């Protein structure tokens, strides 16, 4: 009978960064700038890799997948965030579940993609003579297809479990987006199964993939140290340094977010961290991967001859 007392939630209220109009305008301009830069930078990567045959290599194939994920991640979060900053803080129940579905899908996919990219660099540096065989076009497609499929199944399970929950009392989400941890705090019914699935997902996507990535880089660093020439070491390290920087930033923010206690100050800090992996990281990734990449610069000059 108690379940009958739960009010049917038709919308949630997203908590922004500030209620001061002048500050909200400043935040709107900042996030709009980041959104445009993220879209432009990642779209440019996808276009360059698609049009230039010189970039049809495993490393750039995975980079194109990362760019697509970054476009999806920012598009899932930032338009609604900009709407929130403009005054409309409500999000429909269906809209919230949709945002949760896609943000979970994209974030999980990036973790698997980082593992695949680390494996690619491991093969390139530790087994260069067998690279074309171990990283053939078919294997790359299987890795990418498996990544997208596994994460689709994972997010479908989490979203399916979420829609089974009842929500009552406050419908205010102490965040600027709909994520699993924040929504579970509003549930009136048992979240035991949800929490079990979160632990399983964290172990698989977080712990196991992090360990596989670190093992790959352990072998990579060991191989680089065995290179006798300083120039050889520098060249080998330059091929994986960008990926290592991105992985470090991403894992740091994800771990901080999902292992936080639910206190008020921690939730405020969690907003800042969420900005890093939903906004800052997708904006910086194109710069990190392309600024020192000679092949990519050459491809851009072919596509845009006016660039010098």
Secondary structure, 3 states (H helix, E strand, C coil): CHHHHCCCCCEEEECCCCCCHHHHHHHHHHHHHHHHHHHHHHHHHHHHHHHCHHHCCHHHHHHHHHHHHHHHHHHHHHHHHHHHHCCCCEEEHHHHHHHHHHHHHHHHHHHHHHHHHHHHHHHHHHCHHHHHHHCCHHHHHHHHHHHHHHHHHHHHHHHHHHHCCCECCCCEECCCCCCHHHHHCCECCCCHHHHHHHHHHHHHHHHHHHHHHHHHHHHHHHHHHHCCCHHHHHHHHHHHHHHHHHHHHHHHHHHHHHCCCCCHHHHHHHHHHHHHHHHHHHHHHHHHHHCCCHHHHHHHHHHCCCCC
